[in-house]
């Protein structure tokens, strides 16, 4: 797990729960998109299947977060700032994974995003006051770190 710096925790602590869930939903939608991009560029059937499973998981996470927003924060509507998006995403939203080198770079960027997002969820556990969300946030933090580990294993077998 990445260390929880005071600076990072301060940024997350300054968010409303509503904004934090919107940031998390954004991160999950970007992750789903990135994994779908990798499906289209990877030659290994086994790796494509891993990316498909991860894309579907991330889309499910996004949908669940959206349900939480609808349940607890009906009518929320705002635009996320780049620095808020940066709490969960490393690098550009779009991937260019058309060559082996760019594929490796894309995997590295996604691993970093997974770890950053895991740290985000872990920080939310410390600040979110809606107890019903905490099991989900814990599960999400753990899954992010598991995804990063899985991606690192893929790069070692490429």
ChimeraX commands (.cxc) that place a marker at each C-alpha (Angstrom):
marker #1 position 0.00,0.00,0.00 radius 0.5
marker #1 position 1.22,3.52,-0.75 radius 0.5
marker #1 position 1.95,5.59,2.33 radius 0.5
marker #1 position -0.83,7.90,3.43 radius 0.5
marker #1 position 0.89,11.27,3.43 radius 0.5
marker #1 position -0.53,14.10,5.49 radius 0.5
marker #1 position -0.87,16.19,2.32 radius 0.5
marker #1 position -2.88,13.53,0.50 radius 0.5
marker #1 position -5.07,12.84,3.52 radius 0.5
marker #1 position -5.68,16.59,3.91 radius 0.5
marker #1 position -6.84,16.81,0.28 radius 0.5
marker #1 position -9.22,13.87,0.70 radius 0.5
marker #1 position -10.41,15.06,4.13 radius 0.5
marker #1 position -11.37,18.39,2.59 radius 0.5
marker #1 position -13.87,16.70,0.27 radius 0.5
marker #1 position -17.54,16.27,0.96 radius 0.5
marker #1 position -18.69,12.66,0.82 radius 0.5
marker #1 position -20.74,13.56,-2.23 radius 0.5
marker #1 position -17.70,14.94,-4.07 radius 0.5
marker #1 position -15.54,12.00,-2.98 radius 0.5
marker #1 position -18.03,9.50,-4.39 radius 0.5
marker #1 position -18.19,11.45,-7.65 radius 0.5
marker #1 position -14.39,11.39,-7.89 radius 0.5
marker #1 position -14.39,7.65,-7.20 radius 0.5
marker #1 position -17.07,7.08,-9.86 radius 0.5
marker #1 position -14.98,9.05,-12.35 radius 0.5
marker #1 position -11.92,6.94,-11.53 radius 0.5
marker #1 position -13.87,3.73,-12.00 radius 0.5
marker #1 position -15.24,4.85,-15.39 radius 0.5
marker #1 position -11.73,5.76,-16.58 radius 0.5
marker #1 position -10.40,2.41,-15.36 radius 0.5
marker #1 position -13.15,0.53,-17.22 radius 0.5
marker #1 position -12.37,2.48,-20.39 radius 0.5
marker #1 position -8.63,1.82,-20.08 radius 0.5
marker #1 position -9.12,-1.93,-19.62 radius 0.5
marker #1 position -11.43,-2.02,-22.64 radius 0.5
marker #1 position -8.71,-0.29,-24.66 radius 0.5
marker #1 position -6.22,-2.95,-23.60 radius 0.5
marker #1 position -8.61,-5.70,-24.72 radius 0.5
marker #1 position -8.44,-4.28,-28.24 radius 0.5
marker #1 position -4.64,-4.09,-28.33 radius 0.5
marker #1 position -3.44,-7.21,-26.51 radius 0.5
marker #1 position -2.51,-10.29,-28.54 radius 0.5
marker #1 position -2.73,-12.76,-25.64 radius 0.5
marker #1 position -6.21,-14.28,-25.29 radius 0.5
marker #1 position -5.56,-14.93,-21.59 radius 0.5
marker #1 position -4.60,-11.30,-21.00 radius 0.5
marker #1 position -7.60,-10.06,-22.98 radius 0.5
marker #1 position -9.83,-12.13,-20.71 radius 0.5
marker #1 position -8.19,-10.62,-17.60 radius 0.5
marker #1 position -8.70,-7.11,-19.01 radius 0.5
marker #1 position -12.33,-7.92,-19.90 radius 0.5
marker #1 position -13.02,-9.14,-16.35 radius 0.5
marker #1 position -11.35,-6.06,-14.88 radius 0.5
marker #1 position -13.26,-3.72,-17.22 radius 0.5
marker #1 position -16.55,-5.33,-16.22 radius 0.5
marker #1 position -15.61,-5.07,-12.52 radius 0.5
marker #1 position -14.72,-1.40,-12.86 radius 0.5
marker #1 position -17.97,-0.66,-14.68 radius 0.5
marker #1 position -19.86,-2.43,-11.89 radius 0.5
marker #1 position -18.00,-0.32,-9.31 radius 0.5
marker #1 position -18.92,2.84,-11.21 radius 0.5
marker #1 position -22.57,1.79,-11.29 radius 0.5
marker #1 position -22.56,0.98,-7.57 radius 0.5
marker #1 position -21.02,4.36,-6.75 radius 0.5
marker #1 position -23.65,6.04,-8.88 radius 0.5
marker #1 position -26.32,4.18,-6.91 radius 0.5
marker #1 position -24.81,5.48,-3.66 radius 0.5
marker #1 position -24.83,9.01,-5.07 radius 0.5
marker #1 position -28.46,8.63,-6.13 radius 0.5
marker #1 position -29.41,7.15,-2.74 radius 0.5
marker #1 position -27.62,9.60,-0.46 radius 0.5
marker #1 position -27.21,12.70,-2.62 radius 0.5
marker #1 position -30.19,13.00,-4.91 radius 0.5
marker #1 position -29.76,15.70,-7.52 radius 0.5
marker #1 position -26.02,16.20,-7.07 radius 0.5
marker #1 position -24.50,17.89,-10.08 radius 0.5
marker #1 position -21.04,19.41,-10.48 radius 0.5
marker #1 position -17.95,19.28,-12.66 radius 0.5
marker #1 position -14.79,17.74,-11.27 radius 0.5
marker #1 position -11.62,19.84,-11.38 radius 0.5
marker #1 position -8.38,18.38,-12.80 radius 0.5
marker #1 position -6.80,18.31,-9.33 radius 0.5
marker #1 position -9.78,16.30,-8.03 radius 0.5
marker #1 position -9.46,13.83,-10.89 radius 0.5
marker #1 position -5.76,13.62,-10.06 radius 0.5
marker #1 position -6.64,12.10,-6.69 radius 0.5
marker #1 position -7.48,8.83,-8.50 radius 0.5
marker #1 position -5.98,8.93,-12.00 radius 0.5
marker #1 position -2.35,8.97,-13.13 radius 0.5
marker #1 position -1.68,10.23,-16.64 radius 0.5
marker #1 position -4.11,11.03,-19.44 radius 0.5
marker #1 position -7.54,9.44,-19.52 radius 0.5
marker #1 position -6.96,8.07,-23.03 radius 0.5
marker #1 position -4.41,5.33,-23.70 radius 0.5
marker #1 position -2.17,4.84,-26.70 radius 0.5
marker #1 position -1.27,1.18,-26.26 radius 0.5
marker #1 position -0.60,0.25,-29.87 radius 0.5
marker #1 position 3.01,-0.91,-29.56 radius 0.5
marker #1 position 4.75,-3.14,-27.01 radius 0.5
marker #1 position 6.54,-0.14,-25.49 radius 0.5
marker #1 position 3.37,1.91,-25.17 radius 0.5
marker #1 position 1.56,-1.19,-23.83 radius 0.5
marker #1 position 4.15,-1.47,-21.04 radius 0.5
marker #1 position 3.83,2.25,-20.32 radius 0.5
marker #1 position 0.04,1.97,-20.27 radius 0.5
marker #1 position 0.18,-0.94,-17.82 radius 0.5
marker #1 position 2.59,1.01,-15.59 radius 0.5
marker #1 position 0.27,4.05,-15.63 radius 0.5
marker #1 position -2.76,1.89,-14.85 radius 0.5
marker #1 position -0.88,0.19,-11.97 radius 0.5
marker #1 position -0.05,3.60,-10.54 radius 0.5
marker #1 position -3.69,4.68,-10.92 radius 0.5
marker #1 position -4.91,1.50,-9.22 radius 0.5
marker #1 position -2.60,2.10,-6.26 radius 0.5
marker #1 position -3.54,5.78,-6.09 radius 0.5
marker #1 position -7.23,4.90,-6.17 radius 0.5
marker #1 position -6.67,2.27,-3.48 radius 0.5
marker #1 position -5.07,4.92,-1.33 radius 0.5
marker #1 position -8.03,7.23,-2.07 radius 0.5
marker #1 position -10.53,4.61,-0.87 radius 0.5
marker #1 position -8.40,3.91,2.22 radius 0.5
marker #1 position -8.36,7.63,3.02 radius 0.5
marker #1 position -12.13,7.80,2.57 radius 0.5
marker #1 position -12.50,5.14,5.25 radius 0.5
marker #1 position -11.03,7.67,7.66 radius 0.5
marker #1 position -13.28,10.57,6.67 radius 0.5
marker #1 position -16.63,9.28,5.36 radius 0.5
marker #1 position -19.32,9.43,8.02 radius 0.5
marker #1 position -21.89,7.17,6.34 radius 0.5
marker #1 position -21.26,3.81,8.00 radius 0.5
marker #1 position -23.11,1.88,5.27 radius 0.5
marker #1 position -20.43,2.95,2.76 radius 0.5
marker #1 position -17.42,1.76,4.78 radius 0.5
marker #1 position -17.51,-1.97,3.87 radius 0.5
marker #1 position -17.71,-1.02,0.20 radius 0.5
marker #1 position -14.82,1.46,0.52 radius 0.5
marker #1 position -12.67,-1.16,2.27 radius 0.5
marker #1 position -13.46,-3.71,-0.44 radius 0.5
marker #1 position -12.62,-1.17,-3.13 radius 0.5
marker #1 position -9.27,-0.26,-1.55 radius 0.5
marker #1 position -8.30,-3.93,-1.36 radius 0.5
marker #1 position -9.40,-4.59,-4.95 radius 0.5
marker #1 position -7.36,-1.69,-6.31 radius 0.5
marker #1 position -4.18,-3.08,-4.80 radius 0.5
marker #1 position -5.06,-6.57,-6.07 radius 0.5
marker #1 position -5.54,-5.18,-9.59 radius 0.5
marker #1 position -2.15,-3.48,-9.48 radius 0.5
marker #1 position -0.51,-6.74,-8.39 radius 0.5
marker #1 position -2.30,-8.67,-11.15 radius 0.5
marker #1 position -1.16,-6.15,-13.77 radius 0.5
marker #1 position 2.43,-6.38,-12.58 radius 0.5
marker #1 position 2.31,-10.16,-13.00 radius 0.5
marker #1 position 1.06,-9.66,-16.56 radius 0.5
marker #1 position 3.97,-7.38,-17.43 radius 0.5
marker #1 position 6.42,-9.94,-16.07 radius 0.5
marker #1 position 4.94,-12.62,-18.39 radius 0.5
marker #1 position 4.95,-10.39,-21.50 radius 0.5
marker link #1:1,2 radius 0.2
marker link #1:2,3 radius 0.2
marker link #1:3,4 radius 0.2
marker link #1:4,5 radius 0.2
marker link #1:5,6 radius 0.2
marker link #1:6,7 radius 0.2
marker link #1:7,8 radius 0.2
marker link #1:8,9 radius 0.2
marker link #1:9,10 radius 0.2
marker link #1:10,11 radius 0.2
marker link #1:11,12 radius 0.2
marker link #1:12,13 radius 0.2
marker link #1:13,14 radius 0.2
marker link #1:14,15 radius 0.2
marker link #1:15,16 radius 0.2
marker link #1:16,17 radius 0.2
marker link #1:17,18 radius 0.2
marker link #1:18,19 radius 0.2
marker link #1:19,20 radius 0.2
marker link #1:20,21 radius 0.2
marker link #1:21,22 radius 0.2
marker link #1:22,23 radius 0.2
marker link #1:23,24 radius 0.2
marker link #1:24,25 radius 0.2
marker link #1:25,26 radius 0.2
marker link #1:26,27 radius 0.2
marker link #1:27,28 radius 0.2
marker link #1:28,29 radius 0.2
marker link #1:29,30 radius 0.2
marker link #1:30,31 radius 0.2
marker link #1:31,32 radius 0.2
marker link #1:32,33 radius 0.2
marker link #1:33,34 radius 0.2
marker link #1:34,35 radius 0.2
marker link #1:35,36 radius 0.2
marker link #1:36,37 radius 0.2
marker link #1:37,38 radius 0.2
marker link #1:38,39 radius 0.2
marker link #1:39,40 radius 0.2
marker link #1:40,41 radius 0.2
marker link #1:41,42 radius 0.2
marker link #1:42,43 radius 0.2
marker link #1:43,44 radius 0.2
marker link #1:44,45 radius 0.2
marker link #1:45,46 radius 0.2
marker link #1:46,47 radius 0.2
marker link #1:47,48 radius 0.2
marker link #1:48,49 radius 0.2
marker link #1:49,50 radius 0.2
marker link #1:50,51 radius 0.2
marker link #1:51,52 radius 0.2
marker link #1:52,53 radius 0.2
marker link #1:53,54 radius 0.2
marker link #1:54,55 radius 0.2
marker link #1:55,56 radius 0.2
marker link #1:56,57 radius 0.2
marker link #1:57,58 radius 0.2
marker link #1:58,59 radius 0.2
marker link #1:59,60 radius 0.2
marker link #1:60,61 radius 0.2
marker link #1:61,62 radius 0.2
marker link #1:62,63 radius 0.2
marker link #1:63,64 radius 0.2
marker link #1:64,65 radius 0.2
marker link #1:65,66 radius 0.2
marker link #1:66,67 radius 0.2
marker link #1:67,68 radius 0.2
marker link #1:68,69 radius 0.2
marker link #1:69,70 radius 0.2
marker link #1:70,71 radius 0.2
marker link #1:71,72 radius 0.2
marker link #1:72,73 radius 0.2
marker link #1:73,74 radius 0.2
marker link #1:74,75 radius 0.2
marker link #1:75,76 radius 0.2
marker link #1:76,77 radius 0.2
marker link #1:77,78 radius 0.2
marker link #1:78,79 radius 0.2
marker link #1:79,80 radius 0.2
marker link #1:80,81 radius 0.2
marker link #1:81,82 radius 0.2
marker link #1:82,83 radius 0.2
marker link #1:83,84 radius 0.2
marker link #1:84,85 radius 0.2
marker link #1:85,86 radius 0.2
marker link #1:86,87 radius 0.2
marker link #1:87,88 radius 0.2
marker link #1:88,89 radius 0.2
marker link #1:89,90 radius 0.2
marker link #1:90,91 radius 0.2
marker link #1:91,92 radius 0.2
marker link #1:92,93 radius 0.2
marker link #1:93,94 radius 0.2
marker link #1:94,95 radius 0.2
marker link #1:95,96 radius 0.2
marker link #1:96,97 radius 0.2
marker link #1:97,98 radius 0.2
marker link #1:98,99 radius 0.2
marker link #1:99,100 radius 0.2
marker link #1:100,101 radius 0.2
marker link #1:101,102 radius 0.2
marker link #1:102,103 radius 0.2
marker link #1:103,104 radius 0.2
marker link #1:104,105 radius 0.2
marker link #1:105,106 radius 0.2
marker link #1:106,107 radius 0.2
marker link #1:107,108 radius 0.2
marker link #1:108,109 radius 0.2
marker link #1:109,110 radius 0.2
marker link #1:110,111 radius 0.2
marker link #1:111,112 radius 0.2
marker link #1:112,113 radius 0.2
marker link #1:113,114 radius 0.2
marker link #1:114,115 radius 0.2
marker link #1:115,116 radius 0.2
marker link #1:116,117 radius 0.2
marker link #1:117,118 radius 0.2
marker link #1:118,119 radius 0.2
marker link #1:119,120 radius 0.2
marker link #1:120,121 radius 0.2
marker link #1:121,122 radius 0.2
marker link #1:122,123 radius 0.2
marker link #1:123,124 radius 0.2
marker link #1:124,125 radius 0.2
marker link #1:125,126 radius 0.2
marker link #1:126,127 radius 0.2
marker link #1:127,128 radius 0.2
marker link #1:128,129 radius 0.2
marker link #1:129,130 radius 0.2
marker link #1:130,131 radius 0.2
marker link #1:131,132 radius 0.2
marker link #1:132,133 radius 0.2
marker link #1:133,134 radius 0.2
marker link #1:134,135 radius 0.2
marker link #1:135,136 radius 0.2
marker link #1:136,137 radius 0.2
marker link #1:137,138 radius 0.2
marker link #1:138,139 radius 0.2
marker link #1:139,140 radius 0.2
marker link #1:140,141 radius 0.2
marker link #1:141,142 radius 0.2
marker link #1:142,143 radius 0.2
marker link #1:143,144 radius 0.2
marker link #1:144,145 radius 0.2
marker link #1:145,146 radius 0.2
marker link #1:146,147 radius 0.2
marker link #1:147,148 radius 0.2
marker link #1:148,149 radius 0.2
marker link #1:149,150 radius 0.2
marker link #1:150,151 radius 0.2
marker link #1:151,152 radius 0.2
marker link #1:152,153 radius 0.2
marker link #1:153,154 radius 0.2
marker link #1:154,155 radius 0.2
marker link #1:155,156 radius 0.2
marker link #1:156,157 radius 0.2
marker link #1:157,158 radius 0.2
view
